[in-house]
Amino acid sequence: MTETNKAIGKYRWTICGLLFFATTVNYLDRQVLSLLAPSLSKEFGWSNSDYANITAVFQFIYAISMLFAGRIIDRLGTKKGYILAITVWSLGAIMHAYSLPIGTALSTFMVWIGVGAVPISIAGFMLSRAVLGFGESGNFPAAIKAVAEYFPKKERSFATGIFNSGTNVGAILAPLTVPFIAINYGWEFAFILVGAIGFLWVIFWLIFYETPSKQKRLSKAEYDYIHIDEAVITENIEATEEEKVSWFKLLRYKQTWAFVFGKFMTDGIWWFFLFWLPKYLEAQFDMKGTAIVFPLTVLYSMTMVGSIFGGWFPIYFIRKGYTPYDGRLKAMFFIALFPLVVLLAQPLGSISFWIPVVLIGVGASAHQAWSANIFTTVSDLFPKKTIGSVIGIGGMAGGIGGVLVTKLGGYLFDYYEKSGHIQTGYTIMFVICALAYLLAWVVMKILVPKYAPIDNL
């Protein structure tokens, strides 16, 4: 334990641990489908475009809901808002197990109202993904808001990197557990068991979380340390957070658009890695079932290092005298260079499947490092009362970017699969994945070249 922690306490890291737990569950729930996609596609006769449509529903609903999730979190507060989010997405995850009866009812209803018939399995999974996306949209606005409540600016990217590494742990645990559960107990039980974990988290959240001014486990020294960036510390700080700021007002600022563009360009890349890698390993290397477990575990284990290192990296520049935002942007430039190695995944893939696995792992690790920092730019530039709303706007943009990437991937894979050159489709997608971060950084740098906080909202 550091001297700082001895002097001021470390309860804020307990909160960070809860955020890590929730984010792990968040990614466990969303990844179950991608791991079962090869077998479910065969069982239900899905094309790549059908699978893309199912996953795109999640991303589209997630995107739209992010806009409102941030606002809901700001209004309900972090405690109630987080409970609502994880309850809804856990129910959505469990719904996947009942996709066939849900799809039957939904298809019947759609025919009755004259919309037209949708295959039962597709309809059921689409509705389940929609509920999952609606609930999961609350995770990051709530988590980022909690970090802003419990950490001073200089520690926020590190804390964000730690809880954001839960995405990697979820991605690691999923291939280690989901195929085994599906093979031994059926794919339905995989959705039920993983989905139920969220309800366990709620118990811990109710016990250990409270706003800092009401948190009895928080020492005065740690409370003062958390608010060290503020000129005046008042007992009414949380009440001030309830003031409303309209979306339209937030959209007037270049700082908002910098975050929005950064999310739009890069969120879909991570989702592509998350949702399509099992199908990529099958299409390119004929790897099926439990054969994909070890490669995916290695790949996602790499991303955990990227998330934590990315959260620490800006501290190096901050210690050299940069402001937190300028140090973060400096770090993000170097991070944006790493995904360029993904350009080599297809050319070198003929040597061994491990080469693209490792190279994609480097790109995915860079995304997690990028993600830890881009989220924290919001708390660098905006007052606490708007953090949830700005995260929501950016999250919506990221979700829309994800829909476009997913739909493009499904179209390209079906198109080139017909001609027997599906590898060309993956080559095109990997080029997009490699270049997206550098383009995002350039635009963000143009929009907000130096630290320019907004204090007059």
N, C-alpha and C positions, 0 to 999 in steps of 0.2 A: 504494500500500500504506500503511495507517495506521501511526502510531507504535507502536500496540499490537502489530500484526503484526510490525513490525521487531524489537521487543524480545523477543517470546515465540515467534515462528514462526507458521506458518499451515498446518501439515500437516492439521489438523482439517478444513480446507476441501476438501482432496483427498478425504477420506472423504465429505464432504457431496456432492461432485461424483459419486462413485460411487453414492450413494443417489439422486441426481437421475437418473442414467442408468438405474438399475434401475426407478425409478418411471415413467419415460418408456416403457420397454419394457412394463411392467405394463399401462399404459393403451392402448398401441398394440394389444396382444394382445386386450384385452377389447372394443375398439371395432370391430374388423374386421367382426364380424357385424352390428352396427347399420348400418354403411355399406352393406353388401350386402343388408340386410333387404328393401328394396323389390323388388329383382330376384329374390332367393331366394324371397320370398313368392309372387311370380307364377309362378316356375318350379315350385315344389312345392305351390302351392295353399294356403298358410298363411293363416288368418284372423288378425285382431289378437290374438285370445285364444290361438291357437297360438303366435304369436311371443312373447306375454307368458309363456306356459308355458315356452318354451325359455329365455328370459332369466331367468325366476323360478328355474329349476333352478340356474343359476349363482349367483344371489343367496342361495338357500337353503343350498346347499352351502358357499358362501363364509361365510355367517353361522355355521353350525354349526362349520365348520373354524376360524374365527377364535378360538373358545373354546379349541381345542386348539393352534392355531398359536402363540398367546402362550406357552402352557405349554411347547411343544416348543422354541421359541426360547430361553426361559429355561433349559431343560435342556441343549440342545445348544450353546448359545452363539451369538453373532451370526454368526460366520464360517460355521460348518457349517450352521446353520439357514437362512441366506439362500441358500446354494448349493442346499440341498435344495428350497427353495420355488421358486426360479426355474427349476430343472431340471424340476420337475413341471409348472409352468404352461406352460413352453415346449413340452413334449410334448403337453399338452392343447390348446394353440393349433394345433399341427400336425395333431392328430387331426381337427379340423374338415374338413380336406381329404379325409378318408376316411370322412365321415359316412355315406355310402350303404352301403358294405360293413359298417361298424360297426353301422349301423341294421338291416341285414338279419339279422346274427347276433343282435343283441339282441332284435329282434322275434320271431325264431324261438324263442329261449330263453324269452321271456316267454309265448309260446303253449304251449310244452312244459310249463312249470311251472303252467299254468292261470291266469295273471294276465290274459291277454287280449292282443289284437293292438294294436300302436301303429304308426301310419304310419312307414315306414322312415326317411324324412328327419327326421321329428321325433325319433324314438328316437335316431338317430345324433348329431344336434346336441345333444340333451339330455345324452347321456353325455359328449360332448366338452366341453360347458359345465361339467359336473360336475367333470371332472378339472381344467379351467382354474380353476374357483372354488376347488378344494381347494388348488392350488398358490399362487394369487394371495393367498390369505388370509394367507400368511406375510410379505408385503412390508412392510406398515405396522408390525406388531409388531417386526420385525427392524430396520427403519429408525429407528423411534422409540427403540429400545434403543441403537442405534449413536449416535444424537444424544446420548442421555443419557451414554453412555460418553465421547464426544469433545468435549462442549461444556458450559461452565458454564451455570447456569440463565438468566442474563441474555441469553445468545445462542441459547438453544434454540428459541424461537419463530421467530427469524429464519432459523436453519438449517433448521427444519422447513418454513418457508415456501418456502425455496429448493428443497429436494428435492421438496416437494409440488407445486411448479410443474412438475415433470416430468409430472404428470397432464395439465396443460394442453398441454405440448409434445407429449405423446403424442396428445392429442386434436386438435392442430393438424396433426401429421404424417400422421395416419391419413387424413383426407379428401384430403390432397394426394397421397398415394401409393396407397392401396388401390383407389379406382375405376380409376385408370390401370392398375395391375397386373391387375385383374380383367378389364378390357376387352381388354387386349392379350395376356394370358397365361392367363386363366381364373380364376374365383373360387377354385379349389382352390390355385393357386400363391400367391395373396394370403395365405392362411392359413399356408402352408409357409414362405414367405420371411420374413414378419413374426415367426412363431414361432421361427425359427432364431436371431434376434438375441440372445435371452437367453443362449445358449451362449457368445457372444462376451463378454458381460459377466462371466461366471464367471471367465474368464482374468484379467481386470483385478482382480477381487475377490481372487483367490488371490495375486496379486502384491503388491497395495498394502494389504490390510487385515490388521490384527492387533489384539488387545486393547491398550489404551494401555500397560499395564505391560510388554508384550513388544514394543512397536512401536519398532524401532531408528531409524526416521525421525523420531521425535518427540523434541524437545529436552526437557531437564528443566524449563526455564522454561515451556514450553507444557504439559507434563504437570501442573505445579503450578497453572498458570492454569486448566486444565480442572477441577481438583478444588478450586478456590478456595472453593466453598460448603461444603466438608466441614471439620468441626472438626479431624479427625485424618486424615492421609493415610498409609496403610499399604501395603506391598507386597502385602498379602493381600486387597486390596479386591475383586478379581475372584472370589476364592475365597468371600468372604462372599456374593456374589451367588447362589451355588448353593443357598442355603438355600431350602427349600420353604415356600410359604404357600398354604394351601388356598383354592379358589374360595369356599367357604362363609364362610371367615373374611373374605375381601375384601368379600363381599356384606353384611357387617354394617355397613359404613361408608357414610354419606351421600355421601362423596366419590366412591365407586364408582358409586352410583346417579345422581349428577349427570352423570357422564361417560356412563353407559349411556343415560339419557334423552335427552341432547343428541345422541348418535349415532343413536338410534332415530328421532328426529324429523327428522333432516336428511340422513342418508346416502342415503335413497331419493330425495331431491330431485335430488341430483347424478346418480344413476343414471338417473333419469327424463330429465334433460337429455341424458345421454350416449346412452342406448339408443333414445329415441323422437324426437329432433329430426329425423333424416333422414326418418322416416315423417310427422312433422308437416309438414315443408316440402312433401312430396309431396301429402298430403291437403288442405292448406290453399291451396297455391300451385301445385300441379301441377309441382313441380320434381323432375326425375329425373336419374339418372346423374351426370355431372360437373357438372350445373347447381348442385348443392348444395355443391360444393367451396368456392367463394369465400365464401358466407355463413357456412358452418361454420368456415372458417379465421379469418374476422374475429371470430366469436363466441368461439371458444376462445383466440384471441390476447388478447382482453380478459381472460379468466380468469387468464392468466399474471400480469398486472399485479396482479390481486386477491390472488393467492397471495403474491407477494413483499411487496406493501404490507401485507397482513394480518399477515405475520410481523414486519414492522417496527413496525406501529402501537402495540403494547403498550409498546415502548421509550419512546415519548413520555410515557406515564403513569408508567412506572417511574422515569424521570429526574426526575419531579415528586415522587417520594417514595413512590409506591405499591409494595407488594410485587409480585413478578412475577405471582402469581396474581390479585391485586386489579386490577393494571394490565391483565392479560389479559381479565378479566371486563368491565372498563370498555370496553375496545376492542370486545369481542364484542357489547355492547349496540348500539353505533353500527353495527357490521357487520350486525346483524340487521334494521336498518331498511331497508337497500338492496333486499332482495328484494321489498319492497312494490311496487316499480315494475312487477313482472311482472303485477300486476293490470290494467295498461293494455295488455298485449300483444294481447289479442283485440279490445277496443273500437277500438284504433287500427290494427289490422292491415289494415283495408280500404283505408287510404291507400297503404301500401307494405309489402312483406314485410320491408324493412329495419327498420321500426319494431319489430316483435316480435323480430327477430334481435338488435337492439341492447339492447332491454329485457331479454330473456332472458339476453343476455350480461352485463348488470349483475348479474342475480340469480345467475348461475353464478359470476361473479367474487366475489360476496359469499360464496358457499359455500366457495370456495377460501380466502378470508381467514379464514372461520369455522373451516375444517378445520385450518389451520395452528395456530390457537390452541387449539381443543378438544383436540387431540392433546397439546399441550404442558402442559395443565393436569394431566395424569397425572404427568409428571415433576416438576411443582411440588408435588404433594400426596403422592406415594408414594415409598418408597425404591426404588432401582434394581432390586433383586432381584424386585420385583413388577410392574415396568412392562409387560413382555411379557404377563403374565397379565391385568392390568387392561385393556390395549389389546385383548386377545383377547375379553374379556367384552363390552366396549363395541362391538367390531367385530361380534360376533354379534348384538347388539341392532340395530346399524345395518343388517346384512344382512336381518334379519327385517322391519325397517321398509321396506327396499327391495323385498322380496317383496310386501308388502301394497300398496305404491304401484304396482308393475308390474302386479299382478293387477287392481287397481282400474282402472288405465288401460286395460288390454286389454278389460275388461268394458264400460267406458263407451264406448270407441271403437266396439266392435262394436254396442252397443245404439243409439247415436245415428247410426251410419252407416246402419243399416237405415231410419231415418226421414229420412235426407238432411240431418241436422243434426250432423254429426260435430264441428263447431266448438264445440257446447255441451259435448261431452266434454272438449275441450281447455280450455275456459273453467273448468270445475270443477277440473281438475288444476292449472291455473295459480294458482287461488285457494289451493289447498293448498300449492303451492310458495312462494307469497308470505308466508304466515302462519306457516309451520313454525318458522322460526328465532326469531322473537320469542317464541313459546310455549315453545320449548326454553330460551331464555335465562331467562325468568321462573322456570321450574321449577328450573333450575340455581342461580339466585340464591337461591331459597327454601331449597334443600337445603344449599348451602355459601355463605352470604352473605359471609364473609370468609376470608382465608387461614388454613387450619387443616390443616397438614401432619400426616401420620401417621408417627410415628417409632418406634412400639413394636411393629412386626411382627417 
